[in-house]
């Protein structure tokens, strides 16, 4: 899709118990009724608050908060969330 674009490559090593929260820009670009964007700060706070939960619970809690934030706004972009958890 982006044949002529270079993307930086990063290596990450997860220790036992670590989680990696991945999302598309549809999360940070969700708007509330007042037109305020969810933004990166709220994404960080969201991941931090729910990071202690198992991946299924974390995703459910995050989606619930996102829906509450944007309840009066139409979704304008795709939204994908993924939690990778290293168990051991």
Buried (B, 14 or more C-beta within 10 A) or exposed (E): EEEEEEEEEEEEEEEEEEBEBEBEEBBBEBBBEEEEEBBEEBBEEBBEEBEEBEBEEBBEBBEEBBEEBBEEBEEEEEBEBEBEBEEE
